[in-house]
Amino acid sequence: MGVKHGRDYEGILTDLTTAIGRIPDRYVFFEMDAEEWERLAASDQLEVDEALAEDLFYALGEDSVIPVGSGVVIHDKEQHRIHILIGEEELTFVPLI
């Protein structure tokens, strides 16, 4: 189902892909290790990040907090944002409207 949004879906996915790219060990979400991740070409890493962004967008419609590697992705329904954090530090957010 995904999260409710007012912005263009493609724009949200682009921003979310960039945002989750700031989580250094995001590949753990797909049960990869650092060595496997490093063997991927940059274009393949981007493809994995895009798939992760799409998976997260839809999963956040069911579960508002999803761990991704050492980070966490949170759907804030009140502010219409997706927050990306590592520990207590917010790395960035993606506006949905």
Stockholm file with secondary structure:
# STOCKHOLM 1.0

chainA/1-97         MGVKHGRDYEGILTDLTTAIGRIPDRYVFFEMDAEEWERLAASDQLEVDEALAEDLFYALGEDSVIPVGSGVVIHDKEQHRIHILIGEEELTFVPLI
#=GR chainA/1-97 SS CCCCCSSCHHHHHHHHHHHHTTSTTGGGGGTCCHHHHHHSCHHHHHHHHHHHHHHHHHHTTTCSEEEETTEEEEEETTTTEEEEEETTEEEEEEECC
#=GC SS_cons        CCCCCSSCHHHHHHHHHHHHTTSTTGGGGGTCCHHHHHHSCHHHHHHHHHHHHHHHHHHTTTCSEEEETTEEEEEETTTTEEEEEETTEEEEEEECC
//
